[in-house]
Amino acid sequence: MKKLNDILQDVKFIDIINDKGDININGLTFDSRKVEKGYMFIAEKGEQTDGHLFIDKAIEKGAEVVVCEILPKEQKKDIEYIKVKDSSYALGILARNYYNNPTKNIKLIGITGTNGKTTTVTLLYRLFTCLGFHCGLLSTIENKILDETYPTERTTMDSIAINDMLSKMVDKGCEYAFMEVSSHAVVQNRIAGLTFTGAVFSNITLDHLDYHKTFENYIKAKKKFFDDLPSTAFALTNIDDKNGEVMISNTKAKKYKYSLNTIADFKAKIIDDCFDGLHLDIDNQEIYSHLVGRFNAYNLLAIYSVAILCGLKKEDVLIQISNLHPANGRFESYHLKNGAVAIIDYAHTPDALENVLKTINSIKGSSKVITVVGCGGDRDTSKRPIMAELAERLSDILILTSDNPRTEEPMEIINQMKQGLQKDDNYYCLVDRHEAIRLGCSLAKKGDIVLVAGKGHENYQEINHVKHHFDDKEEVLKY
């Protein structure tokens, strides 16, 4: 419960109808199904539906205050209506106030980019925890408060859920929180009202064009995260990405750069890369890591840079980095009974798939690479032939299969992928992902590498709005 005036602090409203004074508010929600007596209901114009259509239902369930962009034609006398320009942005401020502005009392670090977000936030959480800090994690795989795990359904939660989690972190004594920041979350104002201590840009490649429509819009969405940072924050960018400089060009935050290729504030060099891990030089100090691949060299350099910017000692940080293991479903390797190696990776974009396959090819020697891959349904269709072309070119054997077909016909997705293939006799098509993984493992000989790409940590396959249990790791371990 919180006083209405406290919740409305810093909210820019256009009009208030039926002002009820400084009443108690028992909770707030944008979902009319979750309304209880004494709640504030925020009517958002969402991607699927318009919350304004459910104002009456929210009032019936007990809402006493309604925040909206468009006032109902008929207004009830015992209900306070607050008109705002943008309900989704107002929701962020309202949620922040309701949960006592948690980012005033915790250092929030946000990571954005097409690839590497989950690995980077997970490694940051583990690194800072190992160094003795109380930490929270908000990621695609899981949310954590200290050592307690909470389920997650999307890369970045809604404003209320984020502030609720951050508030719980503060209550549990967390000093740091590490959070994935998706482009969707930026555009939809899910991070409105949060104060970030630091932000990291990893890279940007073709993805989410089903939502953003153009690559330029996608870049703008990522850039807005940095544009909105306060002057007290740091903005850390991968300068090796061609858009790395663009991301921080207008930020008020303190700017820092990291690189494997050029002069930067934080520099690393790959000395050796094999399936057992990386041998790196980071700021003139050699370390060994359990992580594999050039893309992970960037991830490790990013977490090192964040740690130094947060004031941690270089020696302590590098020692702990050497002990870190991959995030769940990110280039996880398993030895099969036939002597082959299976690698499970979440790679579901052209760039991520290319990075993983180039890493495998750089260290495989004369062994064959067998790739099992699909593309998700109801998502950007333009990347489907591109991913198939990459997989064919960088593999010895290609097996096209289903990912999460969602509401699309799985074979139609595969047919769109096939448009990118250059050969007629170098691939298999198996809609059943169980069978595709089984085939990949059975075709492998001693020393060969089987890459199962696209789903990584996910333990389900979504078909026609139903999530069926499916775990690539479980399937691989059968063979």
WOQUI-V971008 format. One record per helix or strand. SS is the DSSP state (2 for helix, 1 for strand). FROM is the first residue (numbers start at 1). LEN is the number of residues. If there is no record, write none. Layout:
# WOQUI-V971008
<<SS/FROM/LEN> <SS/FROM/LEN>>
This chain:
# WOQUI-V971008
<<1/2/2> <2/4/4> <1/13/5> <1/24/2> <1/27/3> <2/32/3> <1/39/4> <1/45/1> <1/50/1> <2/51/10> <1/63/6> <1/80/5> <2/87/12> <2/102/3> <1/107/6> <2/117/14> <1/135/4> <1/143/3> <1/148/3> <2/159/13> <1/176/5> <2/183/5> <1/198/4> <2/209/4> <2/215/13> <1/234/5> <2/244/4> <1/254/6> <1/266/9> <1/277/6> <1/285/5> <2/294/16> <2/314/8> <1/332/4> <1/341/5> <2/350/14> <1/369/5> <2/383/11> <1/397/4> <1/406/1> <2/410/9> <1/427/3> <2/433/11> <1/449/5> <1/460/4> <1/466/4> <2/472/6>>
